[in-house]
Amino acid sequence: MPEVTITIGGRSFEVACQDGEEHFLHAAAAMLDTEARVLSDQIGRLPESRMLLMAGLMLADKTAGLEDRVRELEDKVVGLEGERDRLRDQPGPEPERIEVPVVPAALVDTLAELAARAESVANEIEEKAAAE
């Protein structure tokens, strides 16, 4: 079991932890140290036990606030999941009927014939212009 030295409120402590847990211990100690430094900046030097108690209470207060926020967000997620399921289960919108005008085949043929005649006339004009 490794021994780790942590510093909280300017004071060093030797603490034992499980193998591989050193990083988590340092992270927790850093959080506690942050709160202890706030206390020492506001109040000044405190007895060790009082400093640790107050810093722990400040962290507990923050944790309680975060737990409340997590519960609120979990409730919101449940509500949104219910809304998603409701929307997924309701039938889709009715298909919309769209009418597309159809050009009659006779008109298409007539237009093609007119286009061919126009091209023929254009070719004749070009030939006459080139001959002059």
C-alpha positions in Angstrom: 0.0 0.0 0.0 1.7 3.2 -1.2 2.2 6.2 1.1 1.4 9.5 -0.5 2.2 13.0 0.7 -0.6 15.5 0.2 -0.7 19.2 1.1 -3.9 20.8 2.3 -4.0 24.4 3.5 -0.2 24.6 3.6 0.1 21.5 5.8 1.5 18.2 4.6 0.0 14.8 5.4 1.1 11.2 4.8 -1.8 9.1 3.6 -1.9 5.5 2.5 -4.0 4.4 -0.5 -4.5 1.4 -2.7 -2.1 0.7 -5.6 -3.2 2.7 -8.6 -5.3 5.1 -6.6 -2.6 7.7 -6.1 -4.0 10.0 -8.9 -7.4 10.0 -7.3 -6.0 10.8 -3.9 -4.0 13.7 -5.3 -7.1 15.0 -7.1 -9.3 14.8 -4.0 -6.5 16.4 -1.9 -6.3 19.3 -4.5 -10.0 19.9 -4.1 -9.8 20.0 -0.4 -6.7 22.2 -0.5 -8.6 24.7 -2.7 -11.3 25.0 -0.1 -8.8 25.2 2.7 -6.9 28.0 1.0 -10.1 30.0 0.6 -10.7 29.6 4.3 -7.1 30.6 5.3 -7.4 33.6 2.9 -10.7 34.7 4.5 -10.1 33.8 8.2 -6.4 33.3 8.6 -4.6 30.4 10.3 -7.0 27.8 11.8 -6.4 24.8 13.8 -5.8 21.7 11.6 -9.0 19.9 12.6 -11.2 23.0 12.1 -9.6 23.8 8.8 -10.2 20.3 7.5 -13.8 20.2 8.9 -14.7 23.6 7.3 -13.1 22.6 4.0 -14.9 19.3 4.0 -18.2 21.0 4.7 -17.6 23.4 1.9 -16.9 20.5 -0.5 -20.0 18.7 0.8 -22.1 21.8 0.1 -20.8 22.0 -3.4 -21.4 18.2 -3.9 -25.0 18.5 -2.6 -25.7 21.3 -5.0 -24.2 19.3 -7.9 -26.2 16.2 -6.9 -29.4 18.3 -7.0 -28.5 19.6 -10.4 -27.8 16.0 -11.6 -31.2 14.9 -10.3 -32.9 17.8 -12.2 -31.0 16.9 -15.4 -31.9 13.2 -15.0 -35.6 14.2 -14.6 -35.3 16.3 -17.7 -33.7 13.5 -19.6 -36.5 11.1 -18.6 -39.0 13.7 -19.8 -37.2 14.2 -23.1 -37.0 10.5 -23.6 -40.7 10.2 -23.1 -41.4 13.0 -25.6 -39.0 11.3 -28.1 -40.9 8.0 -27.7 -44.3 9.7 -28.0 -43.1 11.4 -31.2 -41.6 8.2 -32.6 -44.8 6.3 -31.9 -47.3 8.8 -33.4 -48.2 8.2 -37.1 -46.3 10.3 -39.7 -48.0 13.1 -41.5 -50.5 12.2 -44.3 -48.9 12.1 -47.7 -49.4 15.3 -49.6 -50.9 15.1 -53.1 -49.0 17.1 -55.6 -50.3 17.4 -59.1 -47.7 17.9 -61.8 -49.0 19.2 -65.1 -48.3 16.8 -68.0 -47.6 18.2 -71.4 -49.7 16.4 -74.0 -47.8 14.2 -76.4 -49.4 15.9 -79.4 -48.0 19.3 -78.2 -44.5 17.8 -77.7 -44.6 16.5 -81.2 -45.8 19.8 -82.7 -43.1 21.7 -80.8 -40.4 19.3 -82.0 -41.7 19.7 -85.6 -41.6 23.5 -85.3 -38.1 23.3 -83.9 -36.9 21.2 -86.8 -38.5 23.6 -89.3 -36.8 26.6 -87.5 -33.5 24.8 -87.8 -34.1 24.1 -91.5 -34.9 27.8 -92.2 -31.8 28.9 -90.2 -29.6 26.5 -92.3 -31.1 27.9 -95.5 -30.4 31.5 -94.4 -26.8 30.5 -93.5 -26.2 28.8 -96.9 -27.6 31.9 -98.8 -25.4 34.2 -96.6 -22.3 32.1 -97.3 -23.0 32.0 -101.1 -23.1 35.8 -101.4 
